[in-house]
Amino acid sequence: MNKMSQMNAVIIGCGAIGPIHAEAITNSDAAHLYGVCDVLPERAEALALRYGCRAFTSYAQVLADEAVHSVHICTPHYLHAEMAVQAAAAGKQILLEKPIAMNVLEARAVSNAVRTAGVSCCAILQNRLNPCIEAAKSLIDDGSYGKLLGIKAFLTWKRTAEYYVSADWRGKWATEGGGLLINQAVHMLDLLYYLGGEVEAVKGHIDTRVLQEVIEVEDTAEATFYYKDGKRGWLYATNGYSEDSPFFIEMHLEQGVLRYIDNKLILKSNGEEQILADDMQCSKSSIGKAYWGSGHAKLIDQFYQTLAGHLGSYSSLQDAAYSMGILDAIYASSNNDRREMIELF
């Protein structure tokens, strides 16, 4: 694909995740890194120098630039919805980091704005593209080992006091929208829906077990998922562990058990075990961290290839509807001590 047909992309927010997007854009022949934007000039200039692109310090300036085709919103959570609505109104294609909003109400506003403007919006759900998740999804969907009877998931990561005080928006309800669930475990919520199916309700609890003196949001959560087909699922997550461990998900099928552990997918059936996939061996990209996958490059390229008219697909806003609905419901359930129905946008 020649440069004339590439889409000019600008990354909004040059913090922790912005450079991951920059690397992914440069690896796609359907996109061109036109610029980066951050309210801290030195941060924008450093990333721009690294990739040889323009440095912006004003989001309004980016949206007013007719040469900009798309924006990657990689800012603090409380800015996601507002920036996405503004980008849609400006006619820009959008790639929106997790969470797509701080709650279902905000997500609905983003969805309405995108629909009204007729632009495309990619929700960054990169873990769906981990080779092990792709293999597990295929086996569940084709029914090779019978229907899924139950699913459980564990996330045990480490976030220190230093992590939270490094940015003043972290650890606060008003600006992060929550803690562990909305930031670290939101992908796990998505995978419990993506692999398990439609969720009708949840009952859960959140708590702050480790960083009570540092944050006002949760660092630990557990929940029971009630699926529409009658099965149940379970989640336990914390960012108060001693290290960042890979996801663990177990899927109980009628004729076997799938375990996603240590970045491998293992099938146990008829008394035998076999490794079906290995994220570390299958992945051709080093973008990202081993414990949360390296699907950014593939997803971002899929988005631009789809917009270029090639066959393909990407995770849309509607793909994130259940994870946002589950997130809101767990928070409400913890407050109300009752089962909460899932509300979508």
N, C-alpha and C positions, 0 to 999 in steps of 0.2 A: 504494500500500500504506500503510495507516495505521500509526501508531506502535505501537499495541497488538500488531500482528502482526510487528513487527520483532524480530530477535534481538539481545539485549544482548551486545556484544562487549567484551573487555578485551585490550589489548595488553600482553604481558609482555616488557619490555625496550624502553627508550626511546632506544636508541642510533641508529646510522646508518639502519637499515631500519625501525625502529618508526614514525617519522613518515610513511613511505611507506604503511604499512598504515593509519595513522590517516586519511590523506587518502582512501584507497580505500574505507574503511568509510563515511565521510561521503558519498561519492558513490553509495552503494548504497541504494536505497529498501527493501531487505530486511534491513538491518542498522542498528544504532544503537551508536555509540561510548559505551559505558557508563562505561569507565574505562581508565586506563593504570597500569602497575605497573613500578617499578624500585627496585633496592636503594639507589640514590642518590636521596634524597627531592627534591633540587632539580631533578633531571632529570625525575622523574615529575610534579612540580608545574608545571614549565614547560610540558610537553606538555598536561597537563590544563587549564591556564589557556588555552592556545591554542585548545583544542577544546571548552571548557566541560563537562568531564566529571570524574569522580572520580579522585583520585590514590591509588594503593595503593603500599605499600612491602613488602608480604608476599605471596608467591605463595600461601601457605596460606590467607590471608585471602580472596584472590580465589576460590579453589576452594571455600571454605566459604560463599560468598555465593550463595544460591539464585536471586538475580535475574540472575546471570551465566549466559548460555547457551553462550558460546563463548570460547575463548582463542586469541590469535595469539602463537605462541611465536617471539620475535625476539631471543633471548638468545644468548650465546656458545655455540659448538658443543658443548662438553662437557656443557651442561645440556639440550640438545634432547631426547634420549631419555628421561631421567629425568623431565623436566617433562611430556612427552607421556604417559608411563605414568601419572603422577599425575592428569593431567587426565582421561584416559579413566576411571580408577577413580572420579573424582568426577562422572562423567556429563556432562562438558562436550564440546561439539563442538570440533574442533581444526583450526587452520591452522598448519602447521609449515614454518618457513623452511628454506632449504637450509643445510647438508645435513640431511636428516631424522634422521641419527645420524652417529656418527663411523666406523662400520663396519657390515658386514652383520649381525654378531651383535647389535649394539644395535638395528638396524632391525627385526630379527626380534622382539625383545622389544616394541618399539612396536606392530608389526603384531598380535602376539598380544593385547596389552592392549586395543587398539582393537576387535578382533574379539570378545573376551570381554565387553567393556562394551557393545557394540552401538552405539557412537557413530561419527560420520563424521570422517574426517581428510583434509584437503586438503594435498597436498604442493605447495609453491610452486615450480612449474615454468613461470614466467610467459613465458619466451621462446618456448614453443610457440604462444603467442597473438600473436606478432609477425605482422603481415599478410604479410610475405614468407615466413615459415616456414609459415603456413597455406596460402599459395598453392603453395609447393613441395611440401608434403605431399599436397595434392590432386592435383597433376600426377603425382607418383610413384605414388600409390595407384590412379589411374584408368588408368594405362598409356598415356597419350596419346602419349608419346614412347618407348615401349618400356620394358623393365625397367632397373632401376638396376644399372650395372656396377661402379661404384666411387665412393667419396666421400672427400673430404679436408677438413680443417678447421684453421684457424689462429686463434689468439687471442693478441694481443700488447697487453698492458696495462701500466700503470705503478703500482707500489706502492713507496713510498719507505720509508726507515728510520723517518721520522717516523710514518708510518701504523702500522707495527708496534709502536713503543714507546708509541703513544697508548693502548693497552689491553694489560694484562699477559697476557691469554690468547692473544693473537695470536703466531704464529710459533713455537709450541711443539707438539710431538707430543701431549703429555698433555692439552692444553686446546683446541687447534684441530683436532687429528686429522690434520694434514698442513699443506700450504701452498697453493700455486697450484691444485693439482688439486681439493682439497676445498672451496676457497673461491671462487676466481674461475672456474676451468674446469669446475666440476661441471655447469653448464648446457650446456657444449659436449659433455660426455660424454653427457648426456641427448639432445641433438639428433642426435648420431651414431647413437644407437639409434632415436630417434623417426623420423628420416628414412631411415635405412639398413636398419633391421630388426634381428632378433634376432642378438646377438653371442655366438659360442661361446667365444672365447678372445682374449687380447691378449698382446702382448709389448712391453714399454716400458721406459723409463728416466727417472729423475728426477735432478735435480742442483740445486745452489745456485750460481748463476753470478755474482750481483751483490751479494747481501746476506749473504755468508758470515759477516761479523762481527756481524750483527744477529739473524739467525733460525737456528733449527736444522732447519727444514723446507725443502722445495724451492721455488724460484722459477721453475724451467723443467722442462718434461716433453715427451717425445715417445713415441708408441706406434703400433703397427700393430694394427688390428682384424681379426679373422678371423670373418666372418659365417657363420651357419649355412647360407646358400644358396651358399656358396663364394666370394663376392666379398670384397674386402679394403677397408679404410679406413685413413686415416692422420690422426694428430693431431700438431700442434706447438703448444705454448702456453708463454707466459712472462709474468710480471708485472714483468720487468726492462727493458721497452722505455721509450722516451722520452715516450710519450703513451698515452692509452687509445683504441685504434683499434676501430672496429666489427668484429664477427665477420666472418670470411671462410669460407664453405663452398662447395665445388664438388661438384656431383652429376653424374656422367657417366652419361648415359642412352644407350640404343641409337641414338636418333635425335636427340640434341641434348645440350647441356650447360647446366645451371642453375648460375648463380653468385649467391651471396648476398654482396654486397659494397657497402660504404658505405650500408648500410641499404636497399639496393635488390635486387630479384630480377631477374636478367637471363637471358633465354633465348637461347642461340646455337644455331641450327638452319638447315640448308641455306644456310650462308654469310651469314645475316642475324642481327642482334641486336635484341631488343626488351625493353623494361622491362615486366615483368609486374606488379610491385607496388613500393610505396615506403612503408616504415614511417613516415617522417616525414609524408607526405601523408595516409596512411590512418588513422593513429592520432588519435583524438579526445581522448586523455588526455595530459597533460604529466607525469604521475607517472612517476618513474624517470629514468634517464639515457639519452641517445641511443645510447651504445655498448653498453648491455645491454638495451635495450628498455623498453617502458612497459606491459607486460601485467599488472602487479599489479592495477590497478583492475578490469580485465575478469575476471580469474581469481577474485578475491575476490567480486565480484558474482555470478559464475556459481555459486560455492559456496553463497552464501546464497539465491539464487533457487532452486537445486535443493532445498535443505532446506525452502524454503517451499512446495514441491510443484509448482513450475513446471517445464516441460520444459527440460532442460539437462543439462550434465555438467561435471565439473571433474577436475583431475589428482589421483588418489588416491595412497595409499602404494604400491600395487602399480605405479603408473606410474613410481615412482622406483626400483624394484627393480633395473633394469639399470644405471642410473648408479651406484648404490651398489656393485653387483657389479663393474662395470668399474673403479671407483675402487680397491677392495680388490685387484683382480687386477693393476693397473698397479704399485701399491706392492709387491706380492709379487714381480712379475716383475723389478722393478728390483733387489730384494734378492737374488733367486735366479738372475738372468740366464737366464731360460727363459720359454717360453710358459706362461701360466696360464689355466686354465679359469675361466669366469664362474660364480660361486656366487650364487644368488638367495635371497631370504628369503620 
